[in-house]
Amino acid sequence: MYEIPDIAQELKAARRGKGLTQRALGSLTGLPQSHISKIETGTVDLQLSSLIELARVLDLEPVLVPRKALPAVLAVIASLTSGQAEPRPVYQLDEDEDDV
């Protein structure tokens, strides 16, 4: 499960990955640099409206995922971020299942 510090670290990594400073991200989102700093360090409660605006600018998508589907979603994300050219399949048919 994601907790606020996890989300803050993901936002920080995405900002850095785009080569943006906190000040530049603030200019794009309308949030003060000091507020972005507090979000990234977890010293301020992240409001949903701020999360959505930051995610939009950082090419992220906040999505609610049913808990039962979370392992599959995390596996897809891991395959996309692992540097592989092609995503790994989330499942694989057993030898005797491909004849069905």
C-alpha positions in Angstrom: 0.0 0.0 0.0 1.1 3.5 -0.7 1.5 5.9 2.2 2.0 9.6 2.0 5.8 9.4 2.2 5.7 6.9 -0.7 3.6 9.2 -2.8 5.9 12.2 -1.9 9.0 10.2 -3.0 7.3 9.2 -6.3 6.4 12.8 -7.0 10.0 13.9 -6.2 11.5 11.2 -8.4 9.1 12.1 -11.3 10.1 15.8 -10.9 13.7 14.9 -11.0 13.2 12.5 -13.9 11.7 15.4 -15.9 14.7 17.6 -15.0 12.5 20.1 -13.2 13.5 22.1 -10.1 10.9 22.7 -7.4 10.7 26.3 -8.6 10.0 25.2 -12.2 7.4 22.7 -11.1 5.8 25.4 -9.0 5.6 27.7 -12.1 3.9 24.9 -14.0 1.4 24.0 -11.3 0.8 27.4 -9.6 2.0 26.0 -6.3 4.8 27.9 -4.4 8.2 26.2 -4.4 8.1 26.1 -0.6 4.8 24.1 -0.7 6.3 21.6 -3.2 9.3 21.2 -0.9 7.0 20.5 2.1 5.0 18.0 0.0 8.2 16.2 -1.0 9.5 16.1 2.5 6.2 15.0 3.9 5.9 18.0 6.3 2.5 19.1 4.9 -0.7 17.1 4.3 -1.0 16.6 0.6 -4.3 17.8 -0.7 -6.0 15.9 -3.5 -6.2 19.0 -5.6 -2.5 19.5 -5.3 -1.8 15.8 -6.0 -3.9 15.9 -9.2 -2.2 19.1 -10.5 1.3 17.8 -9.7 0.5 14.4 -11.3 -0.9 16.1 -14.5 2.3 18.2 -15.0 4.6 15.2 -14.2 2.7 12.8 -16.7 1.4 10.7 -13.8 -2.1 9.5 -13.3 -3.6 9.0 -9.8 -5.8 6.0 -10.0 -7.9 4.1 -7.4 -7.2 0.4 -7.9 -9.2 -2.4 -6.2 -7.0 -4.0 -3.6 -7.4 -7.4 -5.2 -6.0 -6.0 -8.5 -3.0 -4.2 -6.9 -0.5 -7.1 -7.4 -1.2 -7.2 -11.1 -1.0 -3.5 -11.4 2.3 -3.4 -9.6 3.6 -6.2 -11.8 2.8 -4.2 -14.9 4.3 -1.0 -13.5 7.5 -3.0 -12.5 7.8 -4.4 -16.0 7.4 -1.0 -17.6 10.0 0.6 -15.4 12.5 -2.2 -15.4 14.1 -1.0 -18.6 12.9 -4.0 -20.7 11.9 -3.3 -24.3 8.7 -5.3 -23.9 6.6 -5.5 -20.8 6.6 -9.0 -19.2 3.2 -10.8 -19.2 1.5 -10.7 -15.9 0.6 -14.3 -16.3 1.8 -17.3 -18.3 -0.2 -20.2 -19.6 0.7 -23.7 -18.4 2.0 -26.0 -21.1 -1.3 -27.9 -21.2 -3.5 -24.8 -21.3 -2.5 -23.5 -24.7 -4.4 -26.3 -26.5 -7.8 -25.2 -25.1 
